[in-house]
Amino acid sequence: MENNLFLDAAFSKPTQRPPVWMMRQAGRFMPEYWEIKNKYSFLEMCKTPEIAADVTMLPVDLLGIDAAILFSDILVTGEAMGGDLSFTQGVGPKFANPVRTAADIDRLETNVLDRLQYVADAIKVIQQRLNGSIPLIGFAGAPFTVMSYLIEGGSSKDFKLTKLFIHNQPALAHRLLSKIATVTTAYLNMQIEAGVNAIQLFDSWALALSWNDYRDFSHQYNQQILAGLNRENVPLISFCKGSSVFAPLMAEAKPDVISIDWNADLKNIKQSLPAGIAVQGNLDPFILYAEKPVIKKYILDLFERMRGEQGFIFNLGHGIMPDIPFSNVKYAIEVVKDFKY
């Protein structure tokens, strides 16, 4: 690998500066993304390896980040299991056949890797294009988050149906989560075999849960997935909204990196974790709307706070919003790359 910064930091080795990539870095804030998106549906983009590679490469070519992340979606596993998935502009993902009953769960399949082969094919195309320049991150949605979409039938503000389901029908919830975890483990191993250099597990909606519910309906399945991965020399990043709360539990699953939301002091979290677990984060994405001197100040303040800490990957506390100016994102990355310890 020509640029080892990201992998070194993920394995808590010393680096000359923090590596940088940003969640949703290949997304809607780039005009070049829309040039592609206006020609194809979102799922067509995900399922056509050459197009997925084109989108994956946009931030590599235009921003000069230290790691690429596969262009895909966390819900492709739910679709492969039998979910009728669609994406509508301004609405987001929808499952036309929500999972609400034992019969619905029984209908979901787990031997589905053939339906996800397009992801492995995309990884191979992307790695040819990267040609050993920077690492490629693969990813999957964590079982609780995928379950919430399957039950709600789409996005939710309060996850009422999901929480009623886990509280009123916990045995059914565990059956569903176990199926998703089985598929997710196989799916991530397929990505590793296809050639990704790192993995991120996205538990985007974990913050909807109380501590005990997170432990019972999220953490134990994430732990099961991590234990089942063939991840030698492939670091695993664990991310959830709420990581500043759940980090002690997340660490029990033995990820290489925990990605931290912007609500916490990153150094405090880092020093509370077992030795050898790196942290990723944790700039508030809304800072990228601000004027450039403000962006620079917040990044450098974070870097000074983390000075002397091995195992630090610079990222946002969550993803880039679609209307953040591209020039601000590019400037933020330049600030990071100009920094030296």
C-alpha positions, 0 to 999 in steps of 0.5 A: 500500500503506497499510503499506509496511514489509515491502516497504521492508525487503525492498528494503533501504530504511530503515524506522522499525522491523523489519516482522514476519510469521511463518512458519506464522502462519495455522496450527494454534496458532489456535483460529480455524484449527481452527474451519475445519479441523474442517469441511474437509480440508487440501486442500479448504482449499487448493483452495477460494479463499474458504476459503484466503482466510479462513485467510490473513486470520486473522493479519491480523485477529487479530495485525496482522502487516505481511504476509500469506502465501497459505494453501497448501502447498509440495506442490501442485506435486508433486500437479499434476505427477501425485503422489497427495497426501493429508494425514493428521492426525498423519502429514502429507503422503503421496504414494501413488505415490512417484517412484523410477524413470525411468518414474515421472519420465517420467509426471510432467507439466510443463504443469500450470498449469490444475491450479493455477488455484485458487491464482491464484483465491485470490490474487485473493480475498485481495487484494480482502480486503486492499484494499491494507492490507498486502502478500501473499506467495506461495510455492512449494516449492524443487525439492530439497524437493519432490523429497524428498517425491516420492521418500520418499513423505512426510516423512522424518527422514534422507532416506535414499532421496532421498540414495541417489537423488541419489548412485546415479542423479544423471542421473535426479535432475537430470531430476526436478529440472529438471521440478520447476523448470520447473513451479515457475517457471511457478507462481510467475509465475502467482502474480505475475500474479495479484497477489502482492506478494512471493514466498518459495521454501521449500527446507525440507530443504536442510540434509539436503545436504552443501555440494557436493550442495546446490550441485549438486542444490538451488542451481542449480535455485533459481538457475534459478527466480529467473532465470526470474521476472517479479519487477519490484517483487516481492521474492523471499525465499529460505529454507532450513533451513541458510541460515546455512551456505548463505547465500553460495551462496544469495546467488549466485542474487540473491534480494532477501532471505535468510531465516536460521535461528536457528543464526547471528548475524544481523548477521554473516550480513547483513554477509557478504552482498552489499550490497542483500540483506536478511535475514529472521529469525531468532528461535528459535520455541521462545522463544515457549513462554517467559514473556513477559519472556523473549520480549521480551528475546530480541526486543529483543536481536536488534533491538539487534544489528541496529540500523543495518542496513538490510534486516531483516525480523523473523521466526522461524528456522522456523515457529510450532509448533502448541502455542505459546500464541496469546497469546505469539505476539500478545505477540511481535508487539506487542513488535515493533510497539512498537519504534522505531529 
